[in-house]
Amino acid sequence: MNTPFQPELLAPAGSPDAAWAALSYGADAVFTGLQRFSARAEAVNLSEEELDELIGFAHANDRKVYITLNTLTQQHELADTLDVLAMISNLNADGIIVQDMGVARMAKRFFQSLELHASTQLAVHNLEGAQLLGDIGFSRVVLARELSLPEIGNITQNCGIETEVFIHGALCYSYSGLCLFSSHVNSRSGNRGKCAYCCRQKFDTDEGKGLPFSMKDFAVGEYFDELLATGVASLKIEGRMKGAAYVGAVTDFYRKRMDRGLDETEQRNLLADIQTIFGRPATDLYLKNADTNPIDPTTNGHRGAQIGTIGHIKTEDNDHWIRFKTNRALQKFDGLKIEMDGKEPYGFSATEIRFSNDRKKHLKFEVPENSDIEIKLPHGHPFLEPGLPVYCSISQEVRQRYGFETPRPGVYRQQKPFDATVELTPEGITARAEGSEIRIEEPLSEARNPDKTLAAIRKSFEKTGGTEWKLQTLETLDNGLFAPASILNDARRRLLEELSSNLRDQQQAEHFQRLEELVQPPAEPGAEERWSIKLRDLALLDELTEEELKQIDEVVLEGDASSSPAMTKHRPPVRLAVPVIQRQASSIEYQGPVEVANVGALYTHRQSTDLIADWPLYTLNSESSNHWKELGIGQCVLSPEDTGDNLKALIGLMGNRAIVPVYQHTPMMISATPPDSGDHLSDRRNKPMHVEKSGDQFVLIFEEPFSLVEHLDELREAGGRNFRIDLTYGVADAQHAAEIIRDTLAGLPMIGSHDGNYGRTL
């Protein structure tokens, strides 16, 4: 459907083929990752050469390419990140999608031409968060998937920068960027592009074994036009782990829907095609209805498009045949799945197909839609019965339909323009360009056809194919002389080699200069050790004695500004902690010390003179630490998913600005969606966990706490002086809280705890 303003259609490109498919089927832009620093590290991703040609093709056809640099960067990776940013800038990418504020700071300092897009990994879920990003140089924000249409509209119309929203694809159970489940269980961090998809695994729940966190796939569905009306700048298709056929089919569907609209039949058929390539049941999540159920508790993978329902099961010579009416054409070897109540669907290949009314029982290679057919079941199939739905999970015809052509290698390689001056003298040739000069001493004679000299010189210097250079302008001074083509070609070749050499030298010098600017001296460790306690209920401190309370330097109370009267008279002094998810900013002004955990809260409290950033505002490198400092944040709680080596490196550089989390029941996932289970469950490793409610959010925590108590001496030796005990989750009574605080302050080992990734890589 045509609209006065048509947003960009943005498609995923997890491989070169997926990129070409997306552009072939109408994407205005693609987003793709590199082989490092991508939140889809297990996608194929693109090499520098492949990215070069993709950007060249896109720009030649008025399209765009955005690069996902949307993972958290550790301190030892800053130099490599600089290299990657330089490469992206040199290749003329149209923007970078980032999560790490350190990466954003480096891009702003050193590569001002790069547009900054805030990744959905930043979990921006309110107007204030988008406004902050606009203030610090971002041109676009990818909004959290959990938002409603009114929330999207409010942010889009008032934030001052472009907004981007997802319209199709897989969903995470947790708010993106706030899931530490895979990291703490498998040392595979979703914030580092290595998610193990723990939420798709089976769990033992109060109701038995199931999939309490497995989300349906998102599809904007009937609310597409309402989403367009919000004024969003970009409509994003998820799927960098998907193949080219899927990307082509989904892009084609939305391109047609945007440009000319689709009638009900065409829309149904195209969506069914997509489902046969890859599809879970669909949900529009919370666009319109806050009470929707987006979880599929029985199936976590590809199901397909429903094509019929078993009408009869026939036994014939010890073989079983299912009879049903198919609503789409089928071919031999198409994949089928039969959904069984409360169980995983049963899948098999349609190796023998025949018409139900064919008395001769001839097998068919293909059958048309709306046919009454019989399909032979494999031996060993599970118990099936009439009434069960049948799905087509693999369609040969659909996959063949979404073919595409790829450009011939090298055709769209980007070349840098150069301006050349060529002078002919009796002693030889002088060629100059961009500060470089080449002299070839070779006696030259008068030209027999002087009117052809300019054309000969131009022909030679335009032969730059296979190099990174392309002639832009040419000035000549031939003095009536003739130069053989071999000499002209040699002059061009040597000039371009010098141009490339000088460019590499310049780039290397710039890189070393940037590296020097990244270096900062070690911080002096503080003289005194300080401890803070974070919680949601001050009553958890009731069992502590006055002497024990004196060992606590600060209490951090999670809530909103309405709780401030209870805070002002408390000893130890209390700091207000804003919850990590805060869909609406507090209307109550608060002037006291604040801890913020989302960029929206940082914007709301930006005038505060005493700000701390909790760990969801990730600080894994000195650049992000410095960025937060520039935004008014005094101290940062370091990430509980970080490694010991990186924690100690940051402590050495940040000094008293670093707060080390020593004890907590770390939120594994923070979600707007209730799980399809009771409150208590365990995973396949029998690790017990439970779900707690925090405001409108559902928080999964392990019964086993995270603790670095046994590493306190190492952390102190590294310069650590500020430590945090977080009792926000997992602690229900004051006696338990007092035991934890006493043992932690005494440095006693925590029985049954884990230390996350302290001794591992991330």
C-alpha positions in Angstrom: 0.0 0.0 0.0 1.5 3.4 -1.0 1.9 5.9 1.8 3.0 9.6 1.7 6.2 8.5 3.5 7.6 5.1 2.8 10.2 3.8 5.2 13.3 1.9 4.3 12.9 -1.9 4.0 15.9 -3.4 5.7 16.8 -7.0 5.2 19.4 -9.3 6.9 22.6 -10.5 5.1 24.3 -13.1 7.2 26.1 -14.4 4.0 26.9 -13.0 0.6 24.1 -15.0 -1.0 21.6 -13.7 1.5 22.7 -10.2 0.7 22.3 -10.6 -3.0 18.9 -12.2 -2.5 17.7 -9.3 -0.3 18.8 -6.7 -2.9 17.3 -8.8 -5.7 13.9 -8.9 -4.0 13.6 -5.3 -3.2 15.4 -4.4 0.0 16.3 -0.7 0.3 19.2 -1.6 2.6 20.8 -4.7 4.2 22.6 -5.1 7.5 25.5 -7.5 7.7 28.2 -8.6 10.1 31.9 -9.0 9.9 33.8 -12.1 11.1 34.4 -10.3 14.4 32.3 -8.1 16.7 29.0 -9.3 15.3 26.0 -10.3 17.5 25.5 -13.2 15.1 29.0 -14.6 15.3 27.9 -18.0 14.0 26.5 -16.5 10.8 28.7 -16.8 7.7 29.3 -13.0 7.7 31.3 -11.2 5.1 35.0 -10.8 4.4 36.4 -7.4 3.6 36.4 -8.2 -0.2 32.8 -9.4 -0.1 31.8 -6.4 1.8 33.6 -4.1 -0.6 31.7 -5.5 -3.6 28.4 -5.5 -1.8 28.7 -1.8 -0.8 29.8 -1.0 -4.4 26.8 -2.7 -5.8 24.4 -1.2 -3.3 25.6 2.4 -4.0 25.5 1.8 -7.7 21.8 0.9 -7.3 20.9 3.6 -4.7 20.8 1.1 -1.8 22.6 1.1 1.5 24.6 -1.3 3.6 24.9 -1.1 7.4 27.5 -3.0 9.4 26.6 -4.6 12.7 29.4 -4.0 15.2 27.0 -4.7 18.0 28.8 -6.7 20.6 30.6 -5.8 23.8 34.3 -5.2 23.4 36.8 -6.1 26.1 39.8 -4.0 26.9 42.4 -6.1 25.0 40.2 -5.9 21.8 40.2 -2.1 21.5 43.1 -2.1 18.9 41.3 -4.7 16.8 38.1 -2.6 17.0 40.0 0.4 15.7 41.2 -1.7 12.7 37.6 -2.8 12.0 36.2 0.7 12.3 38.9 2.0 9.9 38.1 -0.7 7.4 34.3 0.0 7.6 35.0 3.7 7.1 37.3 3.1 4.1 34.7 0.9 2.5 32.1 3.7 2.7 29.5 1.8 4.7 26.4 3.8 5.3 26.3 3.3 9.1 27.4 1.0 11.9 25.0 -0.6 14.4 26.5 -0.6 17.9 25.8 -1.7 21.4 29.0 -0.8 23.2 29.3 2.8 24.2 33.1 2.5 23.9 32.8 1.5 20.3 30.4 4.5 19.8 33.0 6.8 21.4 35.8 5.5 19.2 33.7 6.0 16.0 32.8 9.5 17.0 36.4 10.5 17.8 38.2 8.9 14.9 35.6 8.2 12.1 33.2 11.1 12.0 31.8 10.1 8.6 30.3 6.9 10.0 26.6 7.1 11.0 25.8 5.6 14.4 22.8 3.4 14.8 21.9 2.2 18.3 21.5 -1.6 18.3 18.4 -3.3 19.8 21.0 -4.8 22.2 20.9 -1.4 23.9 17.3 -2.2 25.0 16.0 1.3 24.3 12.4 1.1 25.4 11.4 4.7 26.2 11.5 8.2 24.7 14.2 9.5 27.0 16.6 6.7 25.9 16.2 7.7 22.3 16.6 11.4 23.2 19.9 10.7 25.0 21.2 8.8 22.0 20.3 11.7 19.7 22.1 14.1 22.0 25.3 12.1 21.8 25.5 11.7 18.1 23.4 8.7 17.1 21.3 9.2 14.0 19.0 6.2 14.5 17.8 3.9 17.2 16.6 0.3 16.8 13.8 0.1 19.4 13.1 -2.8 21.7 10.8 -5.4 20.2 8.5 -5.4 23.3 7.0 -1.9 22.6 3.4 -1.2 21.7 2.3 0.9 18.7 1.5 3.9 20.9 4.9 3.7 22.5 6.6 3.4 19.1 4.7 6.3 17.8 5.5 8.5 20.8 9.2 7.8 20.6 9.3 8.2 16.8 7.5 11.5 16.8 9.4 13.1 19.7 12.9 11.8 19.9 14.5 13.8 17.1 16.3 10.9 15.4 15.3 8.1 13.1 13.7 5.0 14.6 13.9 1.4 13.3 11.6 -1.4 14.3 11.4 -5.1 13.6 8.6 -6.4 11.5 9.4 -10.1 11.0 11.6 -12.8 12.5 12.7 -14.7 15.6 12.2 -13.3 19.1 14.3 -13.5 22.2 12.5 -14.2 25.4 14.6 -11.6 27.2 14.9 -8.0 26.3 17.8 -7.9 23.8 21.1 -7.1 25.6 19.8 -8.1 29.0 20.2 -11.9 28.7 23.1 -13.5 30.6 21.7 -17.0 30.6 24.0 -18.5 27.9 27.0 -16.6 29.2 26.7 -17.9 32.8 25.8 -21.4 31.8 28.0 -22.0 28.8 30.4 -19.1 28.7 28.8 -18.2 25.4 27.6 -14.6 25.7 24.7 -13.3 23.7 26.3 -9.9 24.1 29.4 -11.3 22.3 27.4 -12.9 19.5 27.7 -16.5 20.8 24.3 -17.2 22.3 23.6 -20.9 22.9 19.8 -20.3 22.7 19.2 -21.6 26.2 15.7 -20.3 26.1 14.9 -22.7 23.3 15.8 -25.7 25.4 13.4 -28.0 27.4 13.0 -27.4 31.1 11.5 -29.4 33.9 8.7 -27.2 35.2 5.9 -27.4 37.8 3.7 -28.8 35.0 6.3 -31.3 33.6 8.8 -31.0 30.8 8.3 -28.2 28.3 9.5 -25.1 26.6 8.5 -22.3 28.9 10.6 -19.6 27.3 10.5 -20.6 23.6 9.0 -17.6 21.7 6.9 -17.7 18.5 8.3 -15.8 15.6 7.3 -12.1 15.3 5.2 -10.9 12.3 3.6 -7.4 12.2 0.5 -8.9 10.6 -2.6 -6.8 10.4 -1.0 -3.9 12.2 1.4 -3.1 9.3 -0.4 0.0 8.2 -0.6 1.3 11.7 3.1 0.8 12.2 3.8 2.7 9.0 1.6 5.6 10.3 3.9 6.0 13.3 6.6 7.4 11.0 9.3 4.9 11.7 12.3 5.3 9.3 13.2 1.7 8.8 11.4 -1.7 8.9 13.7 -4.4 9.8 13.6 -8.1 9.0 15.4 -10.4 11.5 17.4 -13.3 10.1 21.2 -13.1 9.7 21.3 -16.8 10.6 18.8 -17.6 7.8 19.6 -18.7 4.2 19.1 -16.8 1.0 15.8 -18.4 0.1 14.2 -17.2 3.4 15.7 -13.7 3.1 14.5 -13.4 -0.5 11.0 -14.7 0.2 10.4 -12.4 3.3 11.9 -9.4 1.5 9.7 -10.0 -1.5 6.6 -10.3 0.7 7.1 -6.9 2.4 8.3 -5.2 -0.7 5.1 -6.1 -2.5 3.0 -5.2 0.6 4.6 -1.8 0.8 4.6 -0.9 -2.9 1.2 -2.1 -4.1 -0.6 -3.9 -1.3 -1.7 -7.6 -1.3 -5.1 -9.0 -1.5 -6.0 -11.6 1.1 -5.3 -14.6 -1.1 -1.9 -13.4 -2.3 -0.9 -12.5 1.2 -1.9 -15.9 2.5 0.0 -17.7 -0.2 3.2 -15.7 0.1 3.2 -16.2 3.9 2.7 -19.9 3.4 5.7 -19.9 1.1 7.8 -18.3 3.8 6.6 -20.8 6.4 7.7 -23.7 4.2 11.2 -22.3 4.1 11.3 -21.5 7.8 8.5 -20.7 10.2 7.3 -21.0 13.7 3.8 -20.0 14.8 3.5 -16.2 14.5 2.8 -13.5 17.1 2.4 -9.7 16.8 3.8 -9.6 20.4 2.7 -6.5 22.2 2.0 -4.1 19.4 -1.7 -4.0 20.2 -2.4 -6.4 23.1 -0.5 -6.4 26.4 -2.1 -9.8 27.3 -1.0 -11.8 24.3 0.7 -15.1 24.7 3.8 -15.2 22.5 5.2 -18.5 23.8 5.0 -21.9 21.9 5.5 -24.4 24.8 5.7 -27.5 22.5 7.9 -26.6 19.5 11.1 -24.6 19.3 12.0 -24.9 15.7 10.8 -24.9 12.1 7.3 -26.2 11.7 6.2 -25.2 8.2 2.9 -24.1 6.6 -0.2 -26.1 7.4 -1.5 -27.8 4.3 -4.3 -30.0 5.7 -5.6 -32.3 8.4 -5.4 -36.1 8.6 -8.8 -37.4 7.6 -8.0 -41.1 7.6 -5.1 -43.5 8.2 -5.1 -46.5 5.9 -3.2 -49.8 6.5 -2.0 -51.6 3.3 0.5 -54.5 3.3 1.9 -53.5 6.6 2.3 -49.9 5.4 0.4 -46.9 6.7 -0.9 -44.2 4.5 -2.3 -40.8 5.7 -5.2 -39.4 3.6 -6.0 -35.7 3.5 -6.8 -32.8 1.2 -3.7 -30.7 0.5 -4.3 -26.9 0.1 -1.0 -26.5 -1.8 0.8 -28.3 -4.6 3.3 -31.0 -3.4 6.3 -32.7 -5.0 8.0 -36.0 -4.2 10.6 -35.5 -1.4 8.9 -32.4 0.0 9.2 -32.3 3.8 6.1 -32.9 5.9 5.5 -32.5 9.7 2.5 -33.8 11.7 1.7 -31.9 14.9 0.9 -34.1 17.9 -0.7 -32.7 21.0 2.0 -31.8 23.6 4.8 -33.3 21.6 7.4 -32.3 19.1 6.0 -32.5 15.5 6.8 -35.7 13.6 8.7 -35.0 10.4 9.4 -37.1 7.3 9.9 -36.9 3.6 7.0 -37.5 1.2 8.6 -40.3 -0.8 5.4 -41.9 -2.1 2.3 -39.8 -3.1 -0.8 -40.9 -4.9 -4.4 -39.6 -5.5 -6.9 -41.0 -3.0 -9.4 -41.9 -5.8 -6.9 -43.6 -8.1 -7.8 -47.3 -8.0 -4.6 -48.2 -9.8 -2.6 -46.5 -7.1 -0.1 -44.8 -9.4 2.6 -42.9 -7.6 2.9 -39.2 -8.6 6.0 -37.0 -8.7 3.8 -34.0 -8.0 0.1 -33.2 -7.2 -1.8 -29.9 -7.5 -3.3 -27.9 -4.7 -6.8 -28.9 -3.5 -6.1 -32.6 -4.2 -7.3 -35.5 -2.1 -4.1 -37.5 -1.7 -2.5 -40.3 0.2 1.1 -40.3 1.5 3.0 -43.3 2.8 4.3 -43.0 6.3 7.9 -44.3 7.1 8.2 -47.4 9.2 8.6 -46.7 12.9 6.4 -43.6 12.8 4.7 -42.6 16.1 1.1 -43.2 16.9 -1.0 -40.8 14.7 -4.7 -40.3 14.5 -7.3 -38.5 12.3 -7.6 -34.8 13.0 -3.9 -34.0 13.4 -2.7 -31.0 11.3 -0.2 -31.7 8.5 2.5 -29.1 7.6 4.7 -28.7 4.6 8.2 -28.0 6.0 10.2 -28.2 2.9 9.0 -27.3 -0.6 11.3 -27.9 -3.5 9.2 -25.6 -5.7 9.3 -22.7 -3.3 13.0 -22.9 -2.8 13.6 -22.9 -6.6 11.2 -20.0 -7.1 13.4 -17.6 -5.0 16.5 -17.8 -7.1 18.7 -14.7 -7.8 21.7 -13.7 -9.8 25.0 -12.6 -8.3 27.2 -10.0 -9.9 30.4 -11.2 -11.7 33.3 -10.9 -9.2 35.2 -7.7 -9.4 32.6 -5.7 -11.3 31.5 -3.6 -8.3 34.8 -3.4 -6.5 35.0 0.1 -5.1 37.8 2.3 -6.4 39.3 5.5 -5.0 39.3 8.5 -7.4 42.6 10.2 -8.2 43.6 13.3 -10.2 46.6 12.9 -12.4 49.0 15.3 -14.2 51.2 13.8 -17.0 54.0 15.8 -18.6 56.2 14.7 -21.5 59.6 16.2 -22.0 62.5 15.2 -24.3 64.1 13.5 -21.2 61.1 11.3 -20.3 57.7 11.2 -18.5 56.7 12.8 -15.2 53.4 11.6 -13.6 51.9 13.2 -10.5 48.8 12.5 -8.4 47.8 13.1 -4.8 51.2 14.3 -3.7 53.0 11.4 -5.4 55.4 11.8 -8.3 56.9 9.3 -10.7 59.7 10.1 -13.3 60.7 7.7 -16.1 63.8 8.8 -17.9 63.4 7.7 -21.5 64.2 10.0 -24.5 61.1 11.0 -26.3 60.7 12.1 -29.9 58.4 14.4 -31.6 54.9 13.1 -32.3 54.0 12.2 -35.8 50.3 12.6 -34.9 50.2 15.1 -32.1 46.4 15.3 -32.1 46.3 11.7 -30.9 48.7 12.1 -27.9 46.1 13.2 -25.3 43.8 10.2 -26.2 46.8 7.8 -25.9 47.7 9.2 -22.5 44.1 9.0 -21.2 43.7 5.5 -22.5 46.7 4.3 -20.6 45.9 6.1 -17.3 42.3 4.9 -17.4 43.5 1.2 -17.3 43.2 0.9 -13.6 41.0 -2.3 -13.4 42.1 -4.7 -10.7 43.5 -1.8 -8.6 41.9 0.3 -5.9 42.2 3.4 -8.0 40.1 5.0 -10.7 41.1 8.1 -12.8 39.0 11.1 -12.1 40.6 14.0 -13.9 43.6 14.2 -16.2 45.8 17.2 -17.1 48.5 16.7 -19.7 51.4 18.7 -21.1 52.8 16.8 -24.1 55.0 19.5 -25.6 54.3 17.9 -29.0 56.1 14.7 -28.0 55.2 11.0 -28.4 55.4 8.4 -25.7 55.1 4.7 -26.4 52.1 2.9 -24.8 54.5 0.6 -22.9 56.2 3.6 -21.2 52.9 5.3 -20.4 51.6 2.0 -18.9 54.7 1.7 -16.8 54.3 5.2 -15.5 50.7 4.5 -14.6 51.5 1.3 -12.9 54.3 2.8 -10.8 52.3 5.8 -9.9 49.4 3.7 -8.6 51.8 1.5 -6.7 53.2 4.6 -5.0 49.7 6.0 -4.3 48.8 2.7 -2.6 52.0 2.6 -0.7 51.6 6.2 0.5 48.0 5.4 1.5 49.0 2.4 3.5 51.7 4.5 5.3 49.2 7.2 6.0 46.6 4.7 7.3 49.2 3.0 9.5 50.4 6.4 10.9 46.8 7.3 11.7 46.2 4.0 13.3 49.2 4.4 15.6 48.1 7.9 16.5 44.7 6.6 17.4 46.2 3.9 19.5 48.2 6.4 21.4 45.1 8.4 22.1 43.4 5.3 23.5 46.2 4.7 26.0 45.5 6.0 29.5 47.7 5.7 32.6 46.8 3.4 35.4 44.6 4.9 38.1 45.8 5.2 41.7 43.9 2.8 43.9 41.8 4.4 46.6 42.9 4.2 50.2 39.7 3.0 51.8 37.5 0.0 50.9 33.9 0.8 50.4 30.9 -1.6 50.3 27.4 -1.0 48.9 24.3 -3.1 49.2 21.6 -3.1 46.6 18.0 -4.3 47.3 14.3 -3.6 46.7 13.2 -3.6 50.3 15.0 -1.8 53.1 13.5 -4.3 55.6 16.1 -6.8 54.4 18.6 -5.0 56.6 16.5 -5.4 59.8 18.6 -8.3 61.1 21.9 -6.4 61.0 23.3 -4.8 64.1 24.3 -1.2 64.4 28.0 -2.2 64.2 27.3 -4.3 61.1 25.5 -1.5 59.4 28.5 0.7 60.0 30.5 -1.6 57.6 28.1 -0.6 54.8 28.9 2.6 53.1 25.8 2.9 51.0 22.5 1.2 50.4 21.1 1.3 46.8 17.3 1.0 46.8 15.7 0.0 43.6 12.4 1.7 43.0 11.2 5.1 41.8 11.4 8.6 43.2 8.1 8.1 45.1 10.2 6.1 47.7 12.5 9.0 48.4 10.9 10.0 51.8 11.8 6.6 53.2 15.4 7.1 52.0 16.4 10.5 53.3 16.5 9.5 57.0 18.2 6.1 56.5 21.6 5.2 57.8 23.7 4.1 55.9 22.8 6.7 53.3 20.5 5.5 50.5 20.8 5.9 46.8 17.8 5.6 44.4 18.2 2.9 41.8 16.1 3.2 38.7 14.9 -0.3 37.4 16.5 -1.5 34.2 13.2 -1.5 32.4 11.3 1.8 32.9 8.7 2.2 30.2 7.5 5.5 31.6 9.8 8.0 33.3 8.9 9.1 36.8 7.0 12.3 37.1 8.5 13.0 40.5 11.6 15.1 40.6 14.4 13.6 42.6 17.6 15.5 43.5 19.5 12.9 45.5 22.1 10.3 44.4 20.9 8.0 41.6 22.0 4.7 40.1 20.8 4.3 36.5 20.5 1.0 34.5 19.1 2.2 31.1 20.0 5.2 28.9 16.5 6.7 29.4 17.1 7.0 33.1 20.4 8.5 32.4 18.7 11.2 30.3 16.0 11.8 33.0 18.6 12.2 35.7 21.3 13.9 33.6 21.4 17.0 35.9 22.2 14.9 38.9 25.6 15.6 40.4 25.9 12.0 41.8 25.3 9.3 39.2 26.3 5.7 39.2 25.7 3.3 36.2 24.6 -0.3 37.1 25.9 -3.2 35.0 23.2 -3.2 32.3 24.9 0.0 31.1 27.8 -2.2 30.2 31.4 -1.2 30.9 33.9 -3.7 29.5 36.5 -1.3 28.3 38.1 2.0 29.1 36.4 3.8 26.2 32.9 3.0 27.5 34.0 4.0 31.0 35.2 7.3 29.6 32.0 7.8 27.6 29.9 7.3 30.7 32.1 9.7 32.6 31.6 12.3 29.9 27.8 11.8 30.3 28.1 12.6 34.0 28.4 9.1 35.5 30.9 9.0 38.4 31.1 5.2 39.0 30.2 2.1 37.0 29.2 -1.3 38.3 31.2 -3.7 36.2 29.5 -6.6 34.4 28.8 -9.9 36.3 29.4 -11.7 33.0 32.9 -10.3 32.5 36.1 -12.3 32.9 38.6 -12.0 35.7 41.4 -10.7 33.5 39.2 -8.0 32.1 37.7 -7.0 35.4 41.3 -6.6 36.8 42.3 -4.6 33.8 39.4 -2.2 34.2 40.0 -1.8 37.9 43.6 -0.8 37.1 42.4 1.8 34.6 39.3 3.1 36.4 40.4 3.0 40.0 37.7 4.2 42.4 35.3 4.6 39.5 35.0 0.8 39.2 32.5 -1.0 41.5 32.9 -4.8 41.4 29.8 -7.0 41.8 30.8 -9.6 44.5 27.5 -11.3 45.2 24.2 -11.4 43.5 21.5 -13.7 42.0 22.2 -12.4 38.5 19.1 -11.9 36.3 19.6 -14.5 33.6 16.8 -13.1 31.5 14.6 -10.0 32.0 11.4 -10.3 30.0 8.0 -8.7 29.4 6.6 -12.1 28.9 5.5 -14.6 31.7 7.0 -18.0 31.2 4.7 -20.9 30.3 5.4 -22.6 33.6 5.2 -22.2 37.3 7.7 -20.1 39.2 10.2 -23.0 39.8 12.0 -25.0 37.1 15.3 -26.6 36.2 17.3 -27.0 33.0 18.8 -30.2 31.3 21.7 -30.0 33.7 19.3 -30.1 36.6 20.3 -26.5 37.5 17.4 -25.2 39.7 16.1 -21.7 39.0 13.0 -19.6 39.5 11.1 -16.6 38.1 10.5 -13.5 40.1 8.3 -10.6 39.3 9.9 -7.1 39.2 7.3 -4.5 38.4 5.8 -5.6 35.1 8.9 -7.7 34.2 9.6 -11.4 34.7 13.2 -12.2 35.9 14.8 -15.6 35.7 17.5 -16.3 38.3 19.5 -19.3 39.3 19.0 -20.7 42.9 22.8 -20.8 42.8 24.2 -17.3 43.4 27.0 -15.6 41.6 29.9 -14.9 43.9 33.5 -13.5 43.6 34.2 -13.7 47.3 36.9 -16.2 46.8 38.6 -13.8 44.4 38.5 -10.7 46.6 42.2 -10.7 47.4 43.1 -10.8 43.7 40.6 -8.0 43.0 42.1 -5.9 45.9 45.6 -6.5 44.6 44.4 -5.2 41.2 43.3 -2.0 42.9 39.7 -2.8 43.7 38.3 -0.8 46.5 34.6 -0.6 45.7 32.5 -3.7 46.1 28.8 -4.4 45.6 26.5 -7.0 47.3 23.3 -7.1 45.2 20.2 -8.6 47.0 17.7 -7.4 44.4 16.7 -10.9 43.5 16.8 -14.3 45.2 16.7 -13.1 48.8 13.3 -13.1 50.5 13.9 -12.4 54.2 16.1 -10.3 56.5 17.8 -13.3 58.2 19.0 -14.7 54.9 20.2 -11.3 53.8 22.1 -10.8 57.0 23.9 -14.1 56.6 24.9 -13.2 53.1 26.2 -9.8 54.1 28.1 -11.1 57.1 29.8 -13.9 55.1 30.7 -11.7 52.2 32.2 -9.0 54.4 34.1 -11.6 56.2 35.4 -13.1 53.0 33.9 -16.5 53.7 33.5 -18.8 50.6 29.9 -19.1 49.4 28.9 -22.7 49.3 27.0 -23.7 46.2 27.9 -20.5 44.3 29.4 -19.9 40.9 31.9 -17.3 39.7 30.5 -16.8 36.2 33.2 -16.3 33.6 35.8 -15.2 36.1 38.2 -17.9 35.1 37.0 -18.3 31.5 37.0 -16.5 28.2 33.9 -14.5 27.1 
